[in-house]
């Protein structure tokens, strides 16, 4: 009878650990998903800003490599 009780306690402990691990994995998954969404948004923003910068450089008067007038 003692063996059955010991096995039952071990199973209960394992089930508790499994439940905790499942919750932890779910929390980590949500965190990683949110981070990827933020990274994706920031990447799109960088691309957009880079396009705007290139457009502004092409519209800027004078060549970009000219030295300033005080030289």
C-alpha positions, 0 to 999 in steps of 0.5 A: 500500500505504501508503494501505491501512495508513493507512486500517487504522490510522485504522479501528483508532483509530476502533474503539478510540474507539468501544469506549471511548465505549460503555463510558463511555455504559454507565457513565454510564447505570448512574450515572444509573439509580442516581441516579434510584432514589435520588431516587425513594426520597427523594421517597417518603420526603419524602411519607411524612414530610409526611403524618406531620407533617400527622397530628401537627399535627392531633392536637397539642393546641391550635391551631398559631397560638396564642402560647406561654404565656409571652406 
